[in-house]
Amino acid sequence: MTQVKKFDHKMLIDGKFIESIDGERFERISPSHDQVVGSYPLGKRADAKIAIAAARKAFDKGEWPKWSGAQRAAALRKVADLIDLNKEELALIEVLESGKPISQARDEMNATVGLWYYAATLAQHSYGDSHNAIGEDYLGIIVKEPIGVVGCITPWNFPLLIVSQKLPYALAVGCTAVVKPSQLTTGTTLKLAQYITEAGIPAGVVNVVSGYGEVGAEFSENPDVDMVTFTGSTTIGKRVMAAAAETMKKVELELGGKNPQIIMNDADLEAAVDATVFGVYFNQGECCNSGSRILVQRGIAKEFIAKVVEKSKRVPVGDPLDPNVLVGSIASDAQLETIEKYVGEGKANGAELLLGGGVKSTAAGRFYEPTIFAGVKKDMSIAKEEIFGPVLSILEFDTLEEAIDIANSTLFGLSSGIWTKDINSAIKFSKAVRSGTVWVNCWMDGFPEMSFGGYKESGIGRELGRHAVDEFTELKTIAINTGERKMWIK
């Protein structure tokens, strides 16, 4: 098995890999092994300001926005190739910093490569409209221009994947960027910065500042940043939005979820059970798309619940460097406390604990048992609030209409799913549920071509898909008069 090791990193500002201004650094202790696995410059507001100034200069005076789409596409493909070439090291860094299983981290590296390749195609497919029927003497042109400097603030649960849902799309249309990764999982983003420079993307186009919340706050508040894109909790997302409002920045937010899967009486039971277990325990449940809320029709509830419990007992939890492990460690003590708080509330509110409900005893690390509650009511905190842990809440319903009502009863609207053989039920649910993604007879199947984002308090805007680049552009109307002017005063 791969040994735990420590990686040392530097920030990227204006094409140079540097320490912070004051020379301070911070470390990451592996949540699985309780050993130091990363050391990073401790960037602060002053460092963020320098990075923003570099991105501003690169956009206003530099060549990147002037490059053709084909030139930018070629550079993004080079980044994709370098990620692919180094994906084993990247996967190891993510495992050590986040606690996720190595098999999953490897899959994420492959998915990340795909995101950069897809974003590269969009560099040559960002275009507007022309209007030649607005009058004999007029031609109207609508063009899309890069919005400018984009501040990217990314979370700890999928660090390289999520920055790659933002950064290459912004770069594709000619924006420049400042990036702040989570202080818990900084390493792969700083590695990405190396590949960006190796790919020939000019100095200042991408700047990565490692540090704590004050760096992200500077991105959100600084008037030289034209847009901020943030993935994280709804609570912090609201703060980002409020800060951005002071300078009327554009915001794109991908926030929390409490995502329901509807299991109908006619569902393929074995497939639905497997998807349920995968959906709630994938990435230790530390996933905005976690299928943590199951709504099962009463006719099959008893059999379904028994099968889910039985399969959950067989989920391997342990050292994430073991390729056979599917559930690793919780990312931090703070997150572990949050999970324990919600499990306690579930018990106190009268939900039936069928499995787990406690910390797994290990020599090192923070491992939580796969946990299942049945008899859950829609007004319980474990049914309507995001737990971000391996905790499943099972609710029962009688009719599809009741299931839709329960599904829509939270403040979130990120994703949802239905398991049924009846096309009418599938379509009815898909049209009525208030969520940005609907999965029918599958769960968490994602593709670079398909848009991702949420309704309600799950966010604003969309990532992925061909519409993703629109988030990073401004529309400009150009009206051209080719005839004589009709005089206002004769």
N, C-alpha and C positions, 0 to 999 in steps of 0.2 A: 504493500500500500504506500502511496505517496506520503512523504514526510511533511510535517508542518514546517513552513519556512517563512521568513520575513522579507518583505519587499520594501525598498526605499524609493520614493518618488519625488519629482519636482513639478512645479506649476508651469504652465505655458502662458506667457504674456508677450505679445508683439513678436512672436517667432522665436523667443528665447525660453529655455527651461531654467527656471530660477527658484531661489528661496523667497520667502516673504520679506517684506521690507525690514521688519524687526528681527528676522532670523529665527523666529519661534517655529516649533514643529509640534504636531500632535500624533498620537499613535492609535491603532485599532487593535483591540484584543479579540481574537477569534471567539465568537459566541459558542462554538462547539468544543474548543480545545483549551480555552483560558490561557492562550499564549499570544504574545505580540506578533502580528502578521503583517503590519503595515505601518509606515512612517511617512508623514506628509507635511508640507509647509502649512503653517497656520496663517492663512490669508485673512485680512481684516478689511475694513472699509477703504482704507488707503490703497490697498492692493487692488480692490475691486474698481476703484476710480481709475487707476492706471490702465487696467484691462479694458474698461469701457472707453477710455480715451483712444486706446489702440484700435479697438473695433470701430469707433467713430471715424478715425482717420482712414482706416482701410476701406470703409464704405464711401466716405465723402471724396477722398482723394485717390484711392487705390484702384487697381485694375479689375479686381474680382467682379464687381457688378457689371463691368463692361465686357467681360468674357462672353463668348457665345455660349448658348446652351450646350452645344456639343463639347466645348472645352471644359465646362464645369462637369458635365456628365463623365468625361474621361477621368477627371480627378476623383470623383466620387467612386468610380469603379476601382481605381487604384487603392482607395481606402478599404473598400470591400475585400479586395484581394489580400491586403495586409492583415485585416482581421482574420480572414480565413487561414492565413499562414501561421498566425500566432494564437489560434483559438484554444489550444490545449493550455497554454500558460494563462490566458484570460479566464478560462473556466476555473482553473485552480485558484486564482486570485479571488474570484467571486465566491467560491466555496468557503475559502478561509475567512473572508470578510463578512459574508451574509449568513452562513450556516446552511445554505441549500445543498441538496445532494449533487454530487459530481455528474451523475447521468443527466440530470435536469440542466445543469449549467452548460454542459456540452451542447445540448439541444438548443439552448438559448443563443449560444455563439453562432450556430448555424442559421438560426432565425435572424440574427443581427446582420449577418452577411447579406441575407436576402433583402433586408430593409434598405441597405445602402445601394444595392443593385437596382431595386425598384425606384428609389428616389432619383437615381441617376437617369432613368428613363423620363422622369417628369421634367428634368432640366430642359429637355427639348420639346416639351408639350405644355408649356405655360403660355397661353395666348388669350387674347380678348375677342372683340367682335368688330365688325364694320357694318355701317348702315348706309346703303346707297339709295334708299327709297324715302328719304326725309325731305326731298325737294330737289328740283332740277339743278339748282346751283349749290347744293350742299353735299358734303361727304362727312359722315360721322365715324370716328374711330374710338373704340374703347380699348385701352391698353392696361395690362397688369404690370405694375412696377414693384420691385422689392421694397418692403416696408422700411428697411434700414437695419439698425442694430437690434438684435434679438437677445434677450436674457433668458437662458434656459436654466431652470431649477429642477433638479431631478431627485427621486426618492431612493431609498435603500433596498427595496425589495427586488427590483430588476434593473440594476444600475446601468449596464451597458445597453440592454435592450431598449429601455425607455428613452435614454438620451438619443438613441438611434431612431426613435419614432418622431423626434423633433429636429435635431441638428441637420441631418442630410437634406431634409425637405426645405429648411430655411436656406441652406447653402445652394440648393438646386436653382432657386430663383434669383440668387445674387445677393442675399443678405449676408451680413457679418454677425458674429455671435460672441457672447460671453456666457460661460457655462459654470454652474456651481453644482457639483455632485453632493450627495449626502455625506456628512462626516463619518457615517458608519461604513459606507461602501464607496470609497473614493478611488481605489486603485485602478479599476478597469477604465474609468474615464480619463485618467491621466495617461494611461497606456494608449488610449485612443488618440490623445493629443499628439503622441509621437508619430502615429501612422498618418495623421493629417499633415504633419510637416514633411514626412517622407514622400507623401503623394504629390507634393509640389503645390499645395494650397498656400497662397502667399501669406507672409507674416502679418499678424493682426487680424486676419479674417476669422480665426477661431482662437479664443483665449479661455483657459480653464483655471479657475481660482478655487483652491481647496480651502475649507474652513467651516465656520459655523453660520448661524442664522444671519449675522450682520452682513455677510456677503450677499446673500439673497435679498436682504432688505435694501441694500444699495442698488441692486439691479432693478428692484421694483420702484424705487423712488427717484432714481437719477434721471433727469430730463434728457440726457443724451442716449438713453435707451428708448427705442421706439415701441417695443413690444416685449411682453414677458410671457413665457409659456412655463407652466408649473404643473407637476404631477405630485400628488400627495394627499393629505387629509383635507376634508372639506373645511375644517376649522382654520387651518393655515391658508388654504385657498382663498377664504374670505378676507384674510389679512392682506394677502398679496393683491387682491382685487381692490381693496380699499386704498392701499398705498399707491397702486398704479393710477387710481382715479385722480390723484393730486396733479398729475401731469398728463392726464387723458391718454394714457398708454392703451394700446390694444392688449387684451389678455386672452390667452387660451388656457383653459384649466381642465385637467383630467383628475377627478377627485374620487370620493369614496363610493362604495356600493353595498347594497344588501340584496344580493341577486337571487331571485326565486327560480327554482325549477319546478314545473308543474308535471306531476306524474299521473296520467289518466289511467282509468281502469283497463284500457286496451293497449297500454304501453308494452313494448318489448321489455319485460321485467328485468332480465339479466343485463341487458345493455344499460337500462336506466340505473340499476343498482351500481354497476361499475362506474358510470359517469358521475353518480352521486359521491361515491367514495373518492374518486379522482378529484372532483370539483372542490371538495372541502379540504382535502389534505394536501393538495398540490402546493408546493412552496410553503409548507407548514400552515396553510391558510392565510399567509401574509400576502394577499393578492386582492386587488380591487375587484377582480372578476370572480372571486371565490363564490362557489355555489353553497353558501352557508345557510340558505333558507330553502327547505324542501317542503312543497305542498303536495300531498299525496291524496288521491281520491279514496274515500272511505272503503270502497269495495275491495281494494287490494292492500289497504294500509297495514294490516297485521302481517301479511306475508312479506311485503316490501320492507318493513322495519326490521323484521327478523333477518332478512338477507343482508341488509346494510350493516347491521351489527356484526353478523358473522364475518363478512368480508373485511370490515374495519379492524377486526381483531387480528387479521393477517397482514396488516400494513406494516412493513419493516421500518422501525424508527431507530436512529442511531447515528454513528459517526458519518458525516456526509461525504467523507473521502472513500467510504466503502461503496463500490459501484452497485451493490445489491440493495442499498438503503434507498427508500423513497421519501422519507420524511426526516429532515435534519433538525437543526436546533432553532429555537426562537432567537431572533436577531439581537435582542437586548433585554436587560433586566426590566426596563420600563415597559416594554411590550409584554413581557411575561406577567408583570403586575396587572396590566390591562386585561389580559386573558383571564387571570384568576379572579379579578373583580366581576367580570361578566358571568363566569361560571357560578360564582357565589350568588349573584342576583338571580340566575336561572333556578337554582335550588330554592332560594328564599321565596320566589314567586310561584312555586308549585309545579314547575316542570319536572318531568320524570327523567332522572339521570340513568341512562341505560348502559353507558360505557365511559370509561376514563374519568376525567374530572380532576386530574392532578398532575403534578410534575413527576416525570420519570426519574427514578433514582439512578444516577450515573456518577462516575468519578470526577468528571469535568463537564462543563457545558450547561445548556438550558434547554432541556427536552421536555415537551409536553405531550401527554398521552392523547391519542385520538379520542375525541369526546363526542357523545351523542345525547341530545335531549329529545324526548317525545312528549306528547301532551302539551305542546307549546301553543299559547294563544297570541294573536297578532299584536296585542298591546304590550307584551312583555319586552323588556329591553333586548333580550337575546333574539327576538324575532324582528326587531326593527332597527337596531343599531349595529354598526360595523364593529366586529370583534377583532378581526385581523389575527386569527389564530385557528387551530385545528378543532373547531367547535361547530357541530351541526345541530340546527334546530329543525324539528319536523313538526309540521302543522297538518291537520286533516281538513278536507272539504267534501262537499256533496256534489255541487254543480260547477261547471266551467265558469259561470257567471260569478259564483262565490270566489273561485280561485283568482279570477281577474281582479276582483275587489281587494282581496288580500294582497295580491302581488303589487297593486298600486298604492298600498296603504302606508308606505314609508316615504321619507323625504328624498330617497335616492331613486335613480332611474338609469343605472349604467347598463346592465345586461339582464337577460332573462332567458328562460327556455321552456319548452314543452315537449313531453314524450307522449306520442299518440300515433295510432295508425289511421286516424280519421282526419283527412285533409281539411274538412270544414272546421274542426276544432282547432287545428294548427293555424289556419288563416284567421279565424275569429280572434284567437288569442294574440297573434302577431299584430293585428290591427288595433287591438284595444289596450295592450300593455304599454305603459309609458316608460320605455327604455330605449337606449341608443342602439343596442344589439339584441336580436332575438335569435336563439338557436332552436332549431326544430330537429329533434331526434339526434342531437349531438350537444357537446358542451365544451366551450373554450377552444373551439376550432378557429384559428385566426389565420389571416392571409394578408400580405402587404397590400393587396389590391382592394381590400374591404375596409371602409371607414370605421373608425372607433371613437367613441365619445358618449357622453351621457345627457339625459334629461334632468330637469330639476336640480337638486343640489349635488348631482354627480358631475357637473362641470359645464363648460362653455366651449363650443368649437369642436372640431374633429381632427384626429390624427389618422395617418395611414390613408390609403386610397388616393385616387387622383385629385380629390378635393383638398387634400392636406396642404398642398402648396398654396392654396388660396388664403389660408390663415396668415401666410407670411407676405402677402402682397397688398398693395393699394390699387384701386381702380382709378384710372384717369380718363376723363372724357376730352376728346379733341374734336372740335367742330370746325370744319373747313368750308369757307364760302368761296366758291369758284366764279361767282358772277359779280355783277355790280351791286353796290349797297343801295337798299331802299332808304332814302333819306328820311330821318325823323323830322327834321325841320327843313323846309324847302325855301 
